[in-house]
Structure formats: structure tokens, C-alpha cells
Amino acid sequence: MSQQNKELSERYDIAIIGAGMGGLACGAMLAKKGLRVLVAEQHFKPGGYCTSFKRKGFHFDVGLGWINGAERGGIISNTLQELDLKNEIEFIELDPALGVVGSDYNLPMIPFGSHVDEWKKMFPGEEKNLDAFARECKALVYEITALGETAPDLLGFGGKMWLMKKFLFNSPTLKKYGKKTFKEAIDESFKDPKLKVILGSFFPPDVGAPGLMVFG
């Protein structure tokens, strides 16, 4: 070990590479637990994709357009609550967050909640399937959020066994779709080819094709 590394190991308990939102949140949580944390970032501005820049009078977002989990009980809301930052940030709800426009349709992003009726009018033979799909998606979000409250790497053997038990017995939807692609889930849920195409269009290019992305 070099002298520099030795000095760093004596000054810090944890080193995090990258000051994106994940690195910053992780560092803040660990620091609150009493650990000495070093967060290293090569860019002059922390935040990763949650930053912005200006060019010739124009303001650009680096990548983040909107986020999930800021609602009450969501993973971002819970994290901010844990860090005593809940009242420092104001979130504005987008309703709908995104939409898809075609030659004969203009639909909100996901057939959830109040928007599901708009999808049912567009696809009258898929009413029950749309309701079932909305329930499955909501269940997935709930189960993933419940499992993500504690990082497995920070748990001891007993904690990891508890998390595994929680997954096996309390995550039926996640187990059902865990190895299926988005395309496979859509093909199983719906019959109308136009509906499948519209749902698939919600995957941006930087996320991946519906046939490659894991649904769960």
C-alpha cells in the first residue's frame, strides 16, 4: 500500500467513486450512520445526470427529465425523509408525465389511475387486460420499493436471509416477471397489436428496446 493510500484509509471508512445521485445519496446515508465518507468525482459539478448547463443563452438538462418515487412512501421520498431533507425540496407532479401522439390517438404515458379510461376508449376489447396490467405494474413498484429500502451489501447474514425470505414470500409479482422482457410481458397481457406498439414506444432509446429490457 502506498503512503497516500495508507493515509486515505486512515482518514476514511468508505470511498465512493462518482458523485451522481446514487453516490451522493449513499454517501449521505453512510455519513449519517457515523462512517467517514469520501466521495470522488472527476467533473466540477456533482449530481451526475441530475445537473444542467448553459450554452449561448440556452439552458439544457443533462439527462433527467422526470423521476418516480417522490410521492409519499416512494423510495426517493423515504430517502429524503431519512436524511432530514424532505422539506428542502419541492416536487411538482406531472400529470401525465409523458404522452404518445399518433395519427389517430393522443394518449397519456401509462394506463394508470384516472388515465386508464382513455386507454379503454381507444381499445374497447382490452378493458379487463388494461385493468389487470395496471394492477401488476403497481404491485411491481410496491414490491421493488419494499425490497430496496435496505442495500443487501450493508446487511449481515441474518439481514440477508430476512431479505431473501421477504422476496420469496412477499414478492409474487416480481418473481413472476423478474426474468421476462417488457415485450414478453406485453405480449402475454394484450392482444391488440396497435396497443402493444404504443406501450413499447414509451421506452426511450437510452433505456433499451422493449425486447431487451427486463420488465421486473
Backbone as numpy.savetxt, mean C-alpha at the origin, in Angstrom:
# Nx Ny Nz CAx CAy CAz Cx Cy Cz
37.36 -5.15 10.74 36.52 -3.96 10.74 37.40 -2.70 10.74
37.10 -1.77 9.82 37.87 -0.54 9.77 37.58 0.33 10.98
38.45 1.30 11.22 38.26 2.19 12.36 36.97 2.98 12.23
36.66 3.40 10.98 35.44 4.17 10.75 34.20 3.33 11.05
34.19 2.08 10.57 33.05 1.20 10.83 32.92 0.89 12.31
34.05 0.74 12.97 34.03 0.46 14.41 33.41 1.62 15.17
33.77 2.84 14.78 33.21 4.02 15.43 31.71 4.13 15.20
31.29 3.81 13.95 29.87 3.86 13.64 29.09 2.82 14.44
29.65 1.62 14.55 28.97 0.55 15.28 28.84 0.88 16.76
29.76 1.69 17.26 29.69 2.08 18.67 28.69 3.22 18.88
28.47 4.03 17.84 27.57 5.18 17.96 26.12 4.83 17.65
25.91 3.82 16.78 24.55 3.50 16.34 24.24 2.02 16.53
22.98 1.75 16.83 22.50 0.37 16.93 21.99 -0.14 15.59
21.42 0.78 14.81 20.78 0.42 13.55 21.21 1.39 12.46
21.51 0.87 11.26 21.79 1.71 10.10 20.75 1.40 9.03
20.09 2.44 8.54 19.08 2.30 7.50 19.56 3.02 6.25
19.59 2.30 5.14 20.04 2.88 3.87 18.82 3.33 3.09
18.71 4.63 2.87 17.60 5.18 2.12 16.61 5.91 3.00
16.44 7.21 2.73 15.53 8.03 3.53 14.21 8.25 2.80
13.69 7.17 2.19 12.35 7.23 1.65 11.35 7.12 2.79
10.07 7.02 2.46 9.07 6.97 3.52 9.22 5.72 4.37
9.60 4.60 3.75 9.81 3.38 4.52 10.97 3.51 5.48
12.09 4.03 4.98 13.27 4.20 5.81 13.05 5.18 6.94
12.37 6.29 6.63 12.11 7.30 7.66 11.14 6.78 8.73
10.09 6.08 8.28 9.13 5.55 9.23 9.77 4.49 10.12
10.56 3.62 9.49 11.24 2.57 10.25 12.21 3.19 11.26
12.98 4.18 10.80 13.93 4.84 11.68 13.26 5.54 12.85
12.14 6.19 12.58 11.41 6.89 13.64 10.84 5.92 14.66
10.32 4.78 14.17 9.76 3.78 15.08 10.85 3.18 15.96
12.00 2.88 15.36 13.10 2.30 16.12 13.66 3.29 17.14
13.77 4.56 16.72 14.27 5.59 17.63 13.33 5.76 18.82
12.04 5.65 18.57 11.08 5.77 19.66 11.23 4.62 20.65
11.69 3.47 20.15 11.93 2.32 21.02 13.23 2.44 21.81
13.98 3.53 21.55 15.20 3.77 22.31 16.48 3.36 21.62
16.39 2.93 20.36 17.59 2.54 19.62 18.25 3.77 18.99
19.55 3.69 18.83 20.31 4.76 18.17 20.32 4.46 16.68
19.72 5.34 15.90 19.46 5.05 14.49 20.22 6.01 13.58
20.84 5.46 12.55 21.46 6.24 11.48 20.70 5.97 10.19
20.18 7.03 9.56 19.52 6.92 8.26 20.40 7.60 7.22
20.89 6.85 6.25 21.79 7.38 5.22 21.04 7.56 3.91
21.24 8.70 3.26 20.56 9.01 2.00 21.51 9.75 1.08
21.61 9.32 -0.18 22.53 9.95 -1.13 21.97 11.25 -1.71
20.64 11.39 -1.73 20.03 12.60 -2.27 20.05 13.71 -1.23
19.98 14.97 -1.70 20.00 16.09 -0.75 18.65 16.28 -0.06
17.60 15.61 -0.56 16.27 15.77 0.00 15.71 14.42 0.43
15.32 14.27 1.69 14.72 13.01 2.14 13.28 12.89 1.65
12.76 11.68 1.65 11.37 11.48 1.27 11.15 10.52 0.12
12.21 10.23 -0.64 12.05 9.29 -1.75 11.04 9.76 -2.77
10.07 8.90 -3.09 9.04 9.24 -4.07 8.02 10.24 -3.52
8.08 10.53 -2.24 7.15 11.50 -1.63 7.76 12.90 -1.60
8.51 13.25 -2.61 9.10 14.58 -2.70 8.65 15.25 -4.00
9.09 16.46 -4.20 8.75 17.20 -5.41 9.92 18.10 -5.79
9.86 18.64 -6.99 10.91 19.55 -7.45 10.31 20.57 -8.41
11.04 21.66 -8.63 10.58 22.72 -9.52 11.54 22.87 -10.70
10.97 23.09 -11.87 11.75 23.35 -13.07 11.05 24.44 -13.89
11.74 25.55 -14.12 11.24 26.62 -14.98 9.83 27.06 -14.59
9.60 27.20 -13.30 8.32 27.69 -12.82 7.25 26.64 -12.63
7.56 25.39 -13.00 6.58 24.31 -12.84 6.95 23.44 -11.64
5.92 22.91 -10.99 6.10 22.07 -9.80 5.75 20.63 -10.17
6.67 19.70 -9.90 6.47 18.30 -10.27 6.53 17.39 -9.03
5.62 16.44 -8.96 5.73 15.38 -7.97 6.68 14.32 -8.52
7.53 13.79 -7.66 8.49 12.77 -8.11 7.77 11.50 -8.53
6.80 11.06 -7.77 6.13 9.83 -8.14 4.80 9.62 -7.45
4.71 10.03 -6.20 3.50 9.75 -5.43 2.36 10.67 -5.85
1.24 10.07 -6.23 0.07 10.85 -6.58 -1.00 10.80 -5.50
-1.15 9.64 -4.90 -2.13 9.46 -3.84 -1.73 8.22 -3.03
-2.27 8.10 -1.82 -1.91 6.98 -0.96 -3.15 6.35 -0.35
-3.01 5.09 0.02 -4.05 4.39 0.78 -3.58 4.24 2.22
-4.52 4.01 3.12 -4.17 3.72 4.50 -4.17 4.91 5.43
-4.59 6.09 4.92 -4.63 7.28 5.77 -5.94 7.38 6.54
-6.90 6.53 6.21 -8.18 6.55 6.91 -8.02 5.99 8.33
-8.99 6.23 9.16 -8.96 5.75 10.54 -8.77 4.23 10.56
-7.77 3.77 11.26 -7.48 2.35 11.32 -6.55 1.86 10.23
-6.23 2.72 9.25 -5.32 2.35 8.17 -3.88 2.31 8.66
-3.01 1.66 7.88 -1.64 1.45 8.33 -0.88 2.77 8.46
-1.13 3.74 7.57 -0.45 5.04 7.68 -0.99 5.82 8.87
-2.30 5.79 9.03 -2.91 6.46 10.18 -2.40 5.89 11.49
-2.30 4.56 11.57 -1.81 3.92 12.79 -0.34 4.25 13.06
0.46 4.31 11.99 1.88 4.63 12.14 2.06 6.05 12.66
1.32 6.99 12.08 1.40 8.38 12.54 0.93 8.51 13.99
-0.08 7.74 14.33 -0.57 7.75 15.71 0.51 7.25 16.66
1.19 6.18 16.26 2.25 5.60 17.08 3.40 6.58 17.28
3.65 7.41 16.26 4.76 8.37 16.33 4.33 9.74 16.86
3.09 9.84 17.32 2.55 11.10 17.85 2.56 12.21 16.80
2.29 11.83 15.55 2.29 12.80 14.45 0.92 12.93 13.78
-0.08 12.29 14.35 -1.40 12.24 13.72 -1.96 13.62 13.44
-1.74 14.56 14.36 -2.32 15.89 14.21 -1.42 16.85 13.43
-0.27 16.36 12.97 0.66 17.22 12.24 0.40 17.22 10.73
-0.39 16.26 10.26 -0.61 16.10 8.82 -2.10 16.06 8.53
-2.52 16.82 7.55 -3.92 16.80 7.12 -4.03 16.08 5.78
-4.88 15.07 5.72 -5.10 14.33 4.49 -6.41 14.79 3.85
-6.40 14.88 2.54 -7.59 15.25 1.78 -8.06 14.02 1.02
-9.29 13.61 1.26 -9.82 12.41 0.61 -10.15 12.70 -0.86
-9.72 11.81 -1.73 -10.04 11.89 -3.15 -11.18 10.93 -3.43
-12.27 11.44 -3.94 -13.44 10.59 -4.15 -14.09 10.92 -5.49
-13.84 10.14 -6.53 -12.95 8.97 -6.54 -11.50 9.39 -6.70
-10.59 8.48 -6.34 -9.16 8.79 -6.46 -8.73 8.85 -7.92
-9.20 7.91 -8.70 -8.88 7.85 -10.12 -10.11 7.39 -10.88
-10.06 7.55 -12.18 -11.15 7.07 -13.01 -10.61 6.59 -14.34
-11.45 5.92 -15.08 -11.07 5.45 -16.41 -12.15 5.90 -17.39
-11.71 6.51 -18.49 -12.63 7.08 -19.46 -12.45 6.39 -20.80
-13.56 5.93 -21.36 -13.54 5.30 -22.67 -14.53 5.97 -23.59
-14.74 5.41 -24.76 -15.64 6.01 -25.74 -17.09 6.02 -25.26
-17.45 5.06 -24.42 -18.83 4.98 -23.96 -18.96 4.80 -22.45
-17.91 5.17 -21.70 -17.99 5.04 -20.25 -17.04 6.01 -19.56
-17.39 6.34 -18.33 -16.56 7.17 -17.45 -16.81 6.67 -16.03
-15.89 5.85 -15.54 -16.12 5.14 -14.28 -15.09 5.51 -13.23
-15.50 5.54 -11.96 -14.54 5.76 -10.87 -13.61 4.57 -10.74
-12.53 4.77 -10.02 -11.44 3.80 -10.01 -11.83 2.38 -9.65
-12.42 2.17 -8.48 -12.68 0.82 -8.00 -14.15 0.70 -7.62
-14.78 -0.43 -7.94 -16.21 -0.60 -7.62 -16.45 -0.85 -6.14
-16.13 0.16 -5.32 -16.35 0.06 -3.88 -17.42 1.04 -3.44
-18.02 0.76 -2.30 -18.88 1.72 -1.63 -19.94 2.33 -2.52
-20.01 3.64 -2.49 -21.05 4.35 -3.23 -20.86 4.25 -4.73
-19.65 3.88 -5.17 -19.39 3.83 -6.61 -19.82 2.52 -7.26
-20.10 1.51 -6.47 -20.39 0.20 -7.05 -21.66 0.25 -7.91
-22.60 1.13 -7.57 -23.84 1.22 -8.35 -23.56 1.70 -9.77
-22.57 2.56 -9.95 -22.23 3.03 -11.28 -21.72 1.88 -12.14
-20.94 0.99 -11.52 -20.43 -0.18 -12.25 -21.57 -1.14 -12.59
-22.51 -1.29 -11.67 -23.63 -2.21 -11.91 -24.49 -1.74 -13.08
-24.67 -0.43 -13.20 -25.44 0.10 -14.33 -24.73 -0.17 -15.65
-23.42 -0.12 -15.62 -22.62 -0.34 -16.83 -22.58 -1.82 -17.20
-22.61 -2.68 -16.18 -22.51 -4.12 -16.42 -23.64 -4.83 -15.67
-24.86 -4.79 -16.22 -26.04 -5.31 -15.51 -26.00 -6.81 -15.21
-25.18 -7.57 -15.89 -25.11 -9.00 -15.61 -24.07 -9.37 -14.57
-23.39 -8.37 -14.03 -22.28 -8.64 -13.10 -22.54 -8.08 -11.69
-23.79 -7.80 -11.36 -24.08 -7.15 -10.07 -23.56 -7.96 -8.88
-23.92 -9.24 -8.84 -23.49 -10.08 -7.71 -21.97 -10.24 -7.68
-21.38 -10.36 -8.86 -19.92 -10.51 -8.93 -19.20 -9.25 -8.45
-19.75 -8.09 -8.78 -19.15 -6.83 -8.33 -19.23 -6.69 -6.82
-20.38 -7.06 -6.25 -20.52 -7.01 -4.79 -19.53 -7.96 -4.12
-19.40 -9.16 -4.68 -18.49 -10.16 -4.10 -17.04 -9.70 -4.23
-16.69 -9.11 -5.37 -15.32 -8.64 -5.60 -14.97 -7.51 -4.63
-15.92 -6.61 -4.40 -15.70 -5.51 -3.46 -15.47 -6.05 -2.05
-16.24 -7.05 -1.67 -16.06 -7.66 -0.34 -14.69 -8.32 -0.22
-14.26 -9.02 -1.27 -12.97 -9.70 -1.25 -11.83 -8.69 -1.14
-11.91 -7.60 -1.89 -10.86 -6.59 -1.86 -10.77 -5.93 -0.48
-11.91 -5.63 0.10 -11.92 -5.02 1.43 -11.35 -5.99 2.47
-11.69 -7.27 2.33 -11.16 -8.28 3.25 -9.64 -8.39 3.12
-9.14 -8.32 1.88 -7.70 -8.37 1.65 -7.00 -7.20 2.34
-7.54 -6.01 2.17 -6.94 -4.83 2.79 -6.91 -4.99 4.30
-8.00 -5.46 4.87 -8.09 -5.63 6.32 -7.07 -6.66 6.81
-6.98 -7.80 6.12 -6.08 -8.87 6.57 -4.62 -8.47 6.42
-4.27 -7.82 5.31 -2.88 -7.40 5.10 -2.49 -6.34 6.13
-3.40 -5.40 6.39 -3.12 -4.37 7.39 -2.92 -4.98 8.77
-3.75 -5.94 9.11 -3.64 -6.59 10.42 -2.31 -7.31 10.58
-1.84 -7.96 9.51 -0.56 -8.67 9.56 0.61 -7.70 9.55
0.43 -6.52 8.94 1.53 -5.58 8.79 1.75 -4.66 9.96
1.02 -4.83 11.04 1.17 -3.93 12.18 2.54 -4.07 12.84
3.14 -5.27 12.76 4.44 -5.52 13.37 5.36 -6.18 12.35
6.57 -5.66 12.18 7.52 -6.24 11.24 8.01 -7.58 11.77
7.91 -8.67 10.98 8.34 -9.99 11.45 9.79 -10.02 11.93
10.66 -9.25 11.27 12.08 -9.27 11.64 12.33 -8.71 13.03
11.39 -7.95 13.56 11.56 -7.37 14.89 10.96 -8.25 15.98
10.36 -9.38 15.57 9.72 -10.27 16.53 10.66 -11.40 16.93
10.51 -11.86 18.15 11.23 -13.05 18.59 10.54 -14.29 18.06
11.03 -15.46 18.48 10.46 -16.71 17.98 8.98 -16.82 18.32
8.63 -16.49 19.56 7.24 -16.56 19.98 6.35 -15.62 19.18
6.86 -14.41 18.91 6.10 -13.44 18.13 5.89 -13.89 16.70
6.92 -14.51 16.11 6.79 -15.01 14.74 5.79 -16.16 14.67
5.79 -17.03 15.68 4.82 -18.12 15.71 3.40 -17.57 15.84
3.25 -16.53 16.65 1.94 -15.89 16.81 1.48 -15.28 15.48
2.41 -14.64 14.75 2.08 -14.03 13.47 1.70 -15.11 12.45
2.42 -16.23 12.45 2.11 -17.32 11.54 0.72 -17.90 11.85
0.43 -18.05 13.13 -0.89 -18.55 13.53 -1.98 -17.58 13.09
-1.70 -16.30 13.22 -2.66 -15.27 12.81 -2.92 -15.36 11.31
-1.85 -15.60 10.53 -1.99 -15.73 9.09 -2.79 -16.97 8.72
-2.47 -18.09 9.36 -3.11 -19.36 9.02 -4.59 -19.39 9.36
-4.96 -18.77 10.47 -6.34 -18.90 10.95 -7.19 -17.65 10.78
-6.57 -16.49 10.52 -7.34 -15.25 10.42 -7.18 -14.53 9.09
-6.58 -15.19 8.11 -6.36 -14.53 6.81 -6.82 -15.41 5.66
-8.08 -15.83 5.65 -8.56 -16.72 4.59 -8.51 -16.11 3.20
-8.80 -14.82 3.10 -8.79 -14.16 1.78 -7.37 -14.04 1.25
-6.43 -13.72 2.13 -5.04 -13.59 1.72 -4.48 -14.92 1.27
-4.85 -16.00 1.94 -4.40 -17.33 1.53 -5.02 -17.72 0.19
-6.25 -17.30 -0.02 -6.96 -17.63 -1.26 -6.32 -16.98 -2.47
-5.90 -15.73 -2.32 -5.38 -14.97 -3.47 -3.87 -14.75 -3.43
-3.20 -15.24 -2.41 -1.78 -14.94 -2.21 -0.88 -15.26 -3.38
-1.21 -16.32 -4.14 -0.36 -16.73 -5.25 -1.01 -16.49 -6.61
-2.13 -15.81 -6.61 -2.82 -15.54 -7.87 -2.48 -14.14 -8.38
-2.37 -14.04 -9.70 -2.14 -12.73 -10.30 -3.47 -11.96 -10.33
-3.35 -10.66 -10.58 -4.55 -9.84 -10.69 -5.43 -10.34 -11.82
-4.81 -10.72 -12.93 -5.57 -11.22 -14.08 -6.33 -12.50 -13.73
-5.67 -13.40 -13.00 -6.33 -14.64 -12.61 -7.53 -14.36 -11.70
-7.35 -13.43 -10.77 -8.44 -13.08 -9.86 -9.61 -12.46 -10.62
-9.30 -11.61 -11.59 -10.36 -10.98 -12.39 -11.08 -12.00 -13.26
-10.31 -12.90 -13.87 -10.92 -13.93 -14.73 -11.85 -14.84 -13.94
-11.50 -15.12 -12.69 -12.34 -15.97 -11.85 -13.58 -15.23 -11.35
-13.48 -13.92 -11.25 -14.56 -13.14 -10.63 -15.60 -12.65 -11.62
-15.20 -12.43 -12.89 -16.11 -11.82 -13.85 -16.14 -12.56 -15.18
-17.22 -12.33 -15.92 -17.39 -12.94 -17.24 -17.25 -11.91 -18.36
-17.70 -10.70 -18.12 -17.71 -9.67 -19.16 -16.29 -9.26 -19.52
-15.87 -9.47 -20.78 -14.50 -9.13 -21.19 -14.20 -7.64 -21.10
-15.20 -6.81 -21.35 -14.99 -5.36 -21.28 -14.72 -4.94 -19.84
-15.43 -5.53 -18.90 -15.23 -5.22 -17.49 -13.82 -5.61 -17.06
-13.34 -6.75 -17.54 -11.99 -7.20 -17.20 -10.93 -6.23 -17.72
-11.15 -5.75 -18.94 -10.19 -4.81 -19.53 -10.16 -3.50 -18.74
-11.33 -3.02 -18.35 -11.40 -1.76 -17.60 -10.71 -1.90 -16.25
-10.96 -3.00 -15.55 -10.31 -3.22 -14.26 -8.80 -3.34 -14.42
-8.36 -4.00 -15.48 -6.93 -4.14 -15.74 -6.25 -2.83 -16.06
-7.01 -1.86 -16.56 -6.42 -0.57 -16.94 -6.01 0.25 -15.73
-6.43 -0.15 -14.54 -6.07 0.60 -13.35 -4.65 0.33 -12.88
-3.97 -0.61 -13.53 -2.58 -0.88 -13.17 -1.68 0.04 -13.97
-1.01 1.02 -13.32 -0.10 1.92 -14.04 1.12 1.16 -14.53
1.80 1.66 -15.57 2.96 0.96 -16.13 4.07 0.69 -15.13
4.26 1.58 -14.14 5.35 1.38 -13.20 5.03 0.34 -12.14
3.79 -0.12 -12.08 3.41 -1.15 -11.12 3.56 -2.54 -11.73
3.15 -2.69 -12.97 3.29 -3.99 -13.62 2.01 -4.37 -14.33
2.12 -5.37 -15.21 0.97 -5.84 -15.96 0.06 -6.67 -15.07
-1.26 -6.65 -15.33 -2.19 -7.43 -14.51 -1.86 -8.92 -14.48
-1.25 -9.42 -15.56 -0.91 -10.84 -15.62 0.32 -11.20 -14.82
1.05 -10.19 -14.32 2.27 -10.44 -13.56 2.14 -10.06 -12.09
1.28 -9.10 -11.80 1.15 -8.61 -10.43 0.36 -9.59 -9.57
0.87 -9.86 -8.37 0.16 -10.73 -7.43 -1.02 -9.96 -6.85
-2.20 -10.55 -6.89 -3.41 -9.87 -6.43 -3.42 -9.70 -4.92
-2.95 -10.73 -4.18 -2.96 -10.67 -2.72 -1.72 -10.04 -2.16
